[in-house]
Amino acid sequence: MHGRQVKLFLVDGTAGGLITAEIGNWTGHILRGKREKLGEIRRREEAQRTGVYILLGEDPSMLAGQLAYIGQSDNVATRLANHDAKKDWWNEVLIITSKDLNLTSAHVRFIEFRLIAIAKSIARTPLENGNTPTGGAELPEGDRSDMEYFIEQVRVLLPVLGVNLLRGQARPVKADFDERAHSAISEPVVPQALGPERSPVFRLSLRKRNVDARAQMIDGEFTMLEGSAVAEAMAPLTASAANATRRQHLQRAEVRQELFDDGSIEPDETGIARLTRDVVFRSASAAAAVAVGRASANGRIEWCTEDGQTYASWEDAGAQH
């Protein structure tokens, strides 16, 4: 894993104003701004270019928290004016363009197609996109490789700007697309070194509760992996449980219920509750508590690699190097 120099510029001199983001020796450019600044955004040079844009806002149904929309245009400013008139829910926009003006309509259609596929695969933020784009005309192999590299840099910059839409481990997905033109969806032409940094796989097993979960640190986030078996229900509290424990038990139960409600946990053909996608947690202990269905758990020692190394010892070893 190699380092990158990220350049952020506060256009208005404040963190709440327009922000541009670049990576050294990369031709791409990202502009982030609030909807209230849309007039200023549309007048900027990069908004007049061919590019991809991401709208961010709150889910009008109040069921999913943040909502996103990914689109592309030969003139992003014109398309944003249309969205301003027809979409009420969004309050921020990111415009992704190229400083050297080399992005063509074919390129941005491919980028849009790939970003939507990745976002759906990671499933951190629901998309408002109604239809899955086809990706446009076939790109030459060299262009596809260049666009995959471009996309990887976008995935690096978005979390720096506080946007986790594309952060995490994408999994192969079945989607409606032109396989002849875009077979790269399942096997991207991207050097492995550009992928998110991963730890060893940690496992947590508790047979009496049908728990057999696996997790990794992926791009700095503790992530319980798709397919992990978790407890079907919360373990009951004892009558003597302290009030703090009861509050924590309720919080864990609410997190688990949200995961069941949105389909992130579903019973398999044998009735065992399993994750249907990767799920990010604040800590190893939070993930362990949700997996075993308890108010609390010491994830630092309960998560272990196949050779018996605890998460705590792995983390400590990294701190010493």
N, C-alpha and C positions, 0 to 999 in steps of 0.2 A: 504494500500500500504506500503510495507516494503522496507527498503533501501538495496542497494547492494554495495559491495566493488569491484570496477573494478581496475584491475591491467594492466597497459600498460607498455611495455618495448620497448625502441628504440634500436633495435639491433645494428644499425650503429652509435648510438649516435646523430642522426639527425631526425627531423620530416619527412623529405622526403625519408628516408630509410625504411628498413624493420621494421614493428611494430607487436608485438604480443599482444594479448588481452585475459584476463581471468576474470572470476568472482569468488570471494571467495567461497570455498566449492562446486564449480561446476567442473565437470570433463572435460568439453569442453575446446577448445583452438582455437583461430583464429589467422592466420598469414596474414598480408596484405603487398603487395609489388608491385613495378613497374615492368613492363615487361622487362625493361632494366636490372633488377636484376634476370631474370629468371634462369640463370645458378646457381646462389647462392641459389635461392629458391628451385630448384629441388634437390640440394644436402642436404638440411636440413632434419632432421629426420622426422618431421611431414609430409613432402611432400611424404615420402615413405609409409605412412600409408593409410588405408582405410578411405575415407572421402568425403566430399562434397566441391565443389569449385564454386566460382562466378567470372566470367570475367566481367570487366567493361571497357567501352570505349565510344567513340563518334559514334553516328548513322551515317553510311556512306552516307545515303540519306540526312542528314542534316535536317531532318524533326522533329526528336523527341529529339534532344539533346543527353542525355546519353542513352546508350544501355547496356543491361546485358545479360549474359548467365549463367544458373545454371546447373551444372553437378555433377556426382559422379563417383568414381572409387575405385578399390581395391588398386591402386597405383597412387595417384594423380600426382606425378612427371612424370610418363610415359604418362598420358593423356594430361598434359600440353604441353609436347613436340609435341604431335600430333596437338594440337590447335595452337601452335606457327608456325607450318608449313602450316596450312590450314586456319587460321582466321587472317585477317590483322587488323581488327578494334579495338581490345582490347588493353588497355595499363596498366591495373592493374588487380591483382588477389587477392582473399581472399580464404584461405584454412581453412576449418572447420573440425577439427578432435577431437579425445578424448585423453586426457593424459593417461588414464588407459588402452588404447588399446582395449576397450570393444565394440567398434562400429564394427558390422559385415556388410557384403555386404547387407543383408536384411535390416539392420537399415538405411544405407545410401541411399538405394533406396527409403525407406519410407520418409526420411528427404528431399531428392531431390523432390519427388512428392509433399510433403506438401509445401515446399518453393516456388515451381513454382506456385502452386494453390494460395497461399497467395499473391505472387507478382502480379499475373494476377488480383486477386480480388481488391487489392489496386490500381493497375494501375498507379503508380507514374513513373515507369520506364519500357519502352517496353522491352520485352524479345526476344532474337534472337533464342531461342529454336524453332525448327521447329515442333516437335512432343511433345504431352503431355505424360509423362511417366506413366506407369501403377502402379508403386509403388512396383513391385515385388511380392514375395510370402506373404501370410498372416502372420502378426505378432501376437503373443499372446497378450491378452488384457493388461497385465502388461507392456510388451515391448512398446506397442503403447503409454501408459501413460507416460513412461519414455522418449520416443522420443518427445512427445508433450512438455514436460517440457524442454527438450534439445533445441527444436526450440524456445521456449519463451526466453531462455537465449540468443540465437543467435540474436533474434529481439531486445533485450536490448542492446547488444554490437555493432551491426552494426551502429546505429546512432552515438555512441561514436567515431567510426572510420570514421565518415563523410559519411556514406552510408545510404541513406534513402529508399532504394529499398523496405524494408518490414515495413517501419514506417507508421502507420496509422491504420485505422479501416478496417479490412477485412470483406467482406460481403459474404454470401453463394453464391457459383457459381455452375453452371452446367458444368461439365467437363467429358471428356472421361476417366473413371477410373473403376477399379474393386471394385464395391460397397461391395462385399462380404469381400474383404480383407481390404478395406480402407474407411469404412463408417464414420471414424473420420473426414472426410473433412467438413461435415456439422455440426457435433457436436463434436468438439475436446475434448479430455479427458484432460482438463486443468483447474485447480482451477481458479475461477473468479478473485481472488486477483492478479493473474499474468498478467492480461490484462492491456492495456494502461489506464492511469488515464484520467477520463472524467469529464467535467464540466456539469452543467445542460444544457438542450437544450434551445438555444435562438432562437427567431423568429423575422423576419423582414417582415412586410406586407405593401404593397402600392397598393391598389386596382386599382387605375387608370392606373397603369402600369403593372397589372397582376402579381405583385410580392408577393410571399408567400414563403419565404426562411427560412430554419432552419440551425443552426450551433451549434457546440460544440468546446470547447478546448479539443483536444484529444492528449495525450502525449506531451503537451506543444505547440501544433500548432493549430491555429484557422482554423477550418475545416467546410466549408459549405457542408451540407449533401446531399447525393443522393436523388433525388426526389424534391428538392427545385425548386420552380417556380421563374424564373428571367425575367427581362425585355427583350422583344424580340429584341430591338434595343437601341442604345444610345439615350438619350434625346438630342434634338438640343441645340446648344449654342446660346445665345443672341448675337446680333451684337456688344454689348459693352463689351463682355467678355475679360478679360485681357489675355495677351500673356501666362502668367504662367498657367492660367486656360485652355487655348487652348492646351498647351503642355500636361497637365495632362489628358485632355479629350482624346487626341490622344493615350496616353499610355493605358488608360482604354479600349479604343476601340480595341487596338491591343491585349490586354489580352483576351477580350471577343471573338475576332475573332479566336484566337488560340484554345479556348475552343470549339467553334463551329466547327472549321476545324478538330479537332481530335475526335469529337464525344462526348466530355464531356458535351456539351449542345445540346439537340435535341428537336424538337417540339413533344408533345405527340399527342394522337388522337384528342384532341380538339384544337390543334394548339398552346398551351401554351409551351413556352421554359422551359425545365427542365434539371436539372443536371442528367446525367446518372451514375455518380460516385461521391464519396466524393472528394472535391477539397480543397487543403490547400492554405491558403493565409498568407501573411506576418503579417497582422493585421486585427482586426475587421473592421476597417474603409475601408481597401482595399477590403475586402469581401463585405461590404455594397455598395460601389461604383460600383462594378461589378454587383451586384444583381440588383440595381435600374437603372443602365446604365447612371451614371453621372460621371463627372470629379472627384468629391469628395463627401464624406458623413462622418458624425460623427458616426461611428459604435459603439463607446463607449456608446452612448445613444439610438441609433436606434435599436440595438439588445436587446431584452427583453425576460425574461422567461415568462411562462404562468401566473405567479402570479404578473407580472409587474416589477420585478427587472431588472434594466439595467445591461448591461455587465460591465459598469464602477463601479457600486455599488457592484456587485459580486466580481470584481477584487480587489476593495478597502477593502472589508470584508476579503478577503484572505490575504491581506498585513498586516492586523492588528492582525493576529493570528499566 
